[in-house]
Amino acid sequence: MVACNTASAVALDDLATLHRLPVVGVIEPGARRALEVTRNGRVGVIGTEGTIRSRAYERALQAGNPAVEVCAAACPLFVPLAEEGWAEHPIARLAAAEYLVPLLREGSTLWCSAVPTILCSSVPCRRSPAPGDADRFCEETAKTVAARLAVLGLTRGNPPPGPPRYFVTDVAERFERVGGAFLGAPLAGVTTVSLD
């Protein structure tokens, strides 16, 4: 699974070609879910500059519903703000206001494809989200992966024994802080590795 919107937008087809394993990105499941919940046929997409420039969400949304209106905006500051743990900092609120005011004026359902922890925990967000929306949106890509694994007979009944382990190529402490905030629990077992 490619759990990054930008990587899904720009490299998913190449990854699928290079590997014999099935490759699932986050864009198609996310777009499918956004189309299910939009009440007015309009979807706002926010993301990194690479995600927005690729127009991958627009293509996926319009493949699902050619009549959908898509309004997209790059929000490049969201990534560094999330990585610093500043999701609730006044600077994050100022950046969000600057980026999102045009989309909110359009009355769009906002599909948050950038850094989920800043605005909407990887879910489409509306001015008044319905109860349970967050859980349904967060599960959309996982459901797609589970369905593909089931078709291939690769599902597994029980999780592996022991706690999860994480391998990172950057600063382990930052991953522990950001990952722990995202998952709502402290992370342990983070190991820094070299790609050399």
Summary of the structure (lengths in Angstrom):
residues: 196
radius of gyration: 17.4
end to end distance: 23.3
largest distance: 50.0
contacts: 552
relative contact order: 0.13
helix: 49%
strand: 12%
